[in-house]
């Protein structure tokens, strides 16, 4: 039970305001906060409450009497209106309507104007909100702005959490945050893309120990360790494989799945990490080398380590699994000087010869042949090593032990220090056996591409001077813009070339001469030397014959030499052109015609 502190009335626990005086009732918690030790104040308070209760009781009786009178007057008026309506309807001949009489409820009640609670009329104040019975209510003038419902009623203060409870709650929240953060981190860290990226960075470091810590193999005969993987990292550390290494790293970074197209390396999803994340393993694929021999007692070595020995004329063996890389292979008969040696590339990535290189013929056999070239001088290279020089475009290779992949090539260093080389020509096992050598048909042609010789230069000079002769003869035709353009096409940079300008001036001078009819010109090449890429120095003679208009005047023939004319080969136009004729220092009179 709750007791009103103001009037002393008692009410149920759910009551909020006193029905008699409108005072707000306190709950148990609030009552406990009252200072019961002050007996004097309590006594005074009791007296005040009793006095107020007497006053409110009188007011309550008066209010009840007034309300009853109001309801009686209202009922009388309703009955009077019904009688008047009955009289009017009777006079008009209408049927008397049935009139429902309002009956006042046995237990008088009223509805609170403020909160709408229906309650006994004997209550002076609303038991829910404390509003006085009979008073009107204007919500716009209510300064309290209280929404008087259960949700807004004061609640009992909660008991403060203990330190232990706070720690447990904080730990739980922290654990949830930690788990959520850990999952997000793991999802990113162990994603396919990030695992592949980390592996690509590891490959980029080219460290065999680090690679050994992550690589696996499907081959039970192969061991993944630092020692074995050094062969793989040494391959990419070599400067000559710099391009391949760059391509390898770029390929690994291009797509998570690109690794499976490399050949030497692969990736496979296997199991999971921490139950939630896919695990990817990275593998290296070893190589098996097949060795063959054409006779007994050939000892095989791989990187100076003996791996086997032939026991028949048609011997074949397979090596242990090898790490992708480059290997020196040797086959030799015991007690003999001759050896079959070769270096094979057993890396799959960017190696078109990989499949061919996995089988090596270690036959002991000599070869012999003659090399014929379109250049007079140059170095003869066997497997990239110089073994001699061309003399007048020829060289003989004798008694060389053949090996698989043997190549021969010509390299020529030009005066400007640039180099020209022929394509490498591979020698087959049975192409040029030494026992069948014959100087008449054991020939191998190795020509430098786009090398121009005397015939090429002579052909170009013939074209130039034939046109020149025609243009000097005004009876042949006009020396017009088309003719000028045609002549200029034989000179580097066309009409802006200084030598062309001299030719053009010379032609016009002959055409305008009163006594000269025309000139005939004939060139003869003496020597050609290539001095650079598509650049040649030429020594040639030019014979001019001047023909006069007067038939009685004898023609005059003069011979001159250009000792150092420079020609270039224009690859776009596919034509030899004059760059310059060497100037006065390289021009001499051979015969002045006198």
C-alpha positions, 0 to 999 in steps of 0.5 A: 500500500502507498500512503499520501504524505499530504492527506494521509490516504492509502492506495494500492501500489499501482496508484500514482496520484492521491485521489483526494488531494492530487498529491503525487505518491512516492514509491518504496524506494523514495519512501526509504529516502525519507528521514524517519528519524525526525519525529517532530517534523513527522508529527507536524506533517501529520497534523497538516495532512489531517487538517487538509483532509478535512478541507478536501472532504468538504470540497468533495461532498460539495462537488458531488452534490453539484455534479448530481444537480447538473445531471438532474437538470440535463435529464429534465431538459432531455425529457422536455425536448422529447415531449415537445417533439412528440407534440409536434409530430402528433400535430403533423399526423406522424407516428410517435417516435420511440425515444430512448431515455438516457439513464444515469449510471448507477455508479457515477463516473467522470473522465479526466480532462487531462489524461482521459482516465475514467474513474469514480465521481467521488475522486476529487483528483485524477488518480493517474495524473492528479488533475482536479475534477471539473476543471478544463484542460488546455494542453498548449498551456501545460508547462509541465509537458509531461506525457503521463503514461507508464513509460514516462513514470519515474523508475526505480534507480538501478543498482550500480554494477560491481567492478567484477561485472564491469570487467566481465562485460568489458572483456566480453565486448573486447573479445567480440571486437577482437574476434570481428577484427581478427576475422576481417584481417584474416579474410584479407590476409589469407585471400587468394590475391594476397597470398599470391602477392606475397609469394610474388614478392618472395620470388622477387627477392630470389632468396633460396632459403626463403623460397625453400620455406614456402615451396612444396613438391609433388615429386617424392624423389625431390627435396625442397631445400636451400641447396637445391633451390640455389640452382633456380635462383642462380639462373635468374641472378645471371645477367643474361636472364635478366629479361626472363626474371623481370617477366617472371615477376610481372607474370606472378603479379598480373593475376593470382592464377598466372603462376599455373602458366609458368610451368616451373611453379604452380599453386594449389588450394589445399585445406584451410587456415584457422577453419575460415580461410582457404590455404594455398600451397606453392609447388616447384616442378623438378625436371628429369634429364634423359641421356643417350650414347652411341657407344660403350664406356661413355661417362656422363657428368652433370655439373662435374658430378658423375651420374652414369656410364654407358654399357652399350652402343645404344645406351639411354638413362634418366637422371635424378630429379633436377631443379629448373636451371642451367646445367653443364652436361659432359660425356667422355670416353675414359682415357681419351681427350675428346669430350662431348660437352653442352650447356642445357637450359632446363627452365620451362618459363620463356624457353621454347627449347625446353622439351628438346633440352630434356633429352641430350645425345652424348655421342662422341663424334667429330665434324668438319665443314667449310664456311662460305660468307658474303663478307670478306672478313669476320670472326668464326664463332663456334658455340659463341666462342671464336675459333678463327677468322674469315679469309676472303670470305672462307674458313674451314672447321676441322675435327671438332667433337660434335655435341647436341645444340652445336652452333656456328656463326659469323661476327663482324666488327665494323670501323665504327665499333658496331657489330654485325652477326649472321644467324646462328646455324645449328649443326646436326649429328650427321650433317658434317661427319669428319670421316666424310669431309669433302671440300667440294660439297661440305660447305655451309653458307653464312651470310650477313643480312643486307650486306652490300658488295661491289655489284650492289654499289655498281648497280646504283652508280649505273642508275645515277650516271645513266640518268645524269647523261640523259638529263644533260642532253636537251634533245632527249627531253626536258629536265623538269620537276619530275626528272629532278625528283627522280634524280634526288631519290638517289641521294640521302635527304633528297634535294637538300643533299649537297652532292645532289645540288652539285649534280643539278648545277652541273646538268644545267650548266651543260644544257645551257652551254652553247658548244656542248651537246651532252655528256656521257658518264660511266662509273666503275667500282674499285673497292667497297668497305662496310664501315657501319650498320648500312653504311659503306665507303666506296672507291670508284672511277668516273669517266666523262665524255663531252660531246660537242654540237660542232661535229668537227670538234672531237669529243673529250674523255676525262677520268676522275676518282672518288677515293672515299664516297659514302653510301647508305642503305635506306631500309625503308626505301630498300635502296642504296643512296649517296651520302657524300662523295668525300670532298676535294680531299678525296677527289683526284684527276686520273686523266684530264683528256689532254 
